[in-house]
């Protein structure tokens, strides 16, 4: 499956510096964004925005890309670096300790860097 990959530099020691993978099959399109949001979930004119930088406590909380999900929610992201094919069988489940804290991740993929795999449905449940 293809994933949009974003670099994360987090102040949260559980995340540190790693990558985030968002399944492209859950998205409609990528848009440029120049929005800084101070809360995780925000509505504006019937549009819903989830700030990944705020959710994951990133050092830089500005968003340069928006990823519109099929649910019509926009994920605000620091930057989409690349689209990458990741074999499903190579995605590992999270350790139990992290699974409770980061319930919106489906698992992790290890390449030269660690890529946390986002589960958009779980993220929407988490923020609502």
Secondary structure, 3 states (H helix, E strand, C coil): CEEEEEEEEECCCCCCEEEEEEEHHHEEEEEEEEEECCCCEEEECCEEEEEHHHHCCECCCEEEEEEEECCCEEEEECCEEEEEECCHHHCECCCHHHHHHCCCEEEEEECCCEEEEECHHHHHHHHC
